[in-house]
Amino acid sequence: MFSNPLMYCSAYSVQAYHLCKALQLCGHDIWFIDCGLPCQNQQEIFNVNEIREMYRTQHPEFLANIEERMDVLKDVKFVRYMYDTFPRNLYVKDFNSLIKKYAIDFFIAFIDIWIIDTTDGVRFECPSLVNLPLHFSPIEELTVKAAGLFDTIVCLSHDGVKQMKKLFPEKRVLRIPHIIDVDLYSTLENVDRKEIRRELNIPEDCYLVSIVQNLSEATNRKSVETTMQAFKLFHERHPEARLYMHVKLDNAIDCHEIIDHLEVPREALLFSDQKKMTKGGYTFDWVVKLYRASDVLLNATVSEGFSVVIAESVSVGTPVVATNTTAMPDNMFNGELASIYQQKFCIQNTSYWELPRVSSIVDCLEKIYNRNPEESKRKARYGIRKIREECNFLTLLNGWRALLEPEQSLDALD
């Protein structure tokens, strides 16, 4: 498998880890082809113990958050992929050399495949499958070209399946959704919000809107400016509203500059501890508590290949405002979808963004704000039930078992 199951706080990494568990339970031996895994051992083959030692000596602050994954992956081998530059220096011929050398029976790629060069026309020399989120609609050209190299295409979203089936009618294209740890989230679904707010040092009597995002992309795909505009308008109507920003404020996107430019009242904003975020001090448990402490999660981005934060928020009974595009509608069992007013070409991704309308985001926030208590409880219960049914580990396991075991039927997946 070409992926990275041990990167801290990455949707790809968490899903690759769950996929590895499922494949092991199906009886398969797993070898990961290194996708940037840090390790002090420069040999071609290494294991989890060497990765653990690197984290222990160089980045101990991240170790606690991935220790459980390391225990599950203790029998997995890692093969170092010797590439010189990132991202455009990955070639199928190099993968084929590893496929031959280690007698790999089946190759799975679970990463942004646009980094795979397709200009030499070489194809994989064993059965191949790509398991990918699709971040854009329409799908960008480099991803389409790379997808053509694989025998089977597994998408994480309904939108992805629709687009890929149209592009590759001759290929098997199906959906196996991403999952979350439903047991972890179920421990908080009935805990009183005020109790959690006291623990997190959040005002008990405010109306809490939260953003939980990784702002590592300089392209502003997370649409920070648009969501901040919407929150400002919402706050003007509801002065008790507060926006909790669980983001790195000075990452690829300078949030302070956006806040000042839009003149968003600073007293209406709450921020995670920036030093703690940089050092990886926030655990998954803490983020789950923030979801539960919130009245609504604001995730109206311009595109999403995953909809993990939506599933996580809905799983603890907190509604979401998202954009009606790509993977975001898939897990919207409790929330509202903002409408799109424009498609915009993004040259950095050679793809199109679907921009949410600011006024529509505000309307969505208003609809959730104006729910009566009974409606809120009913929709929260429904969302929790649906996430448990569709985003659990058994769904993933059964999907991959049906895909990889010929005697199983694929009718439910196609």
MOSULUR-V88285 format. One record per helix or strand. SS is the DSSP state (H for helix, E for strand). FROM is the first residue (numbers start at 1). LEN is the number of residues. If there is no record, write none. Layout:
ss=(SS;SS)
from=(FROM;FROM)
len=(LEN;LEN)
This chain:
ss=(E;H;E;E;H;H;E;E;H;E;H;E;E;H;E;H;E;H;H;E;H;E;E;E;H;H;E;H;H;E;H;E;H;E;E;E;H;H;H)
from=(2;11;31;45;48;60;77;90;92;106;113;116;127;141;152;158;172;182;193;207;224;241;250;254;255;266;269;274;284;296;308;319;328;335;340;351;358;373;393)
len=(1;15;3;3;11;13;3;2;10;4;3;2;6;7;4;10;4;5;8;6;14;6;1;1;8;3;3;5;10;4;8;5;4;4;7;6;12;18;12)
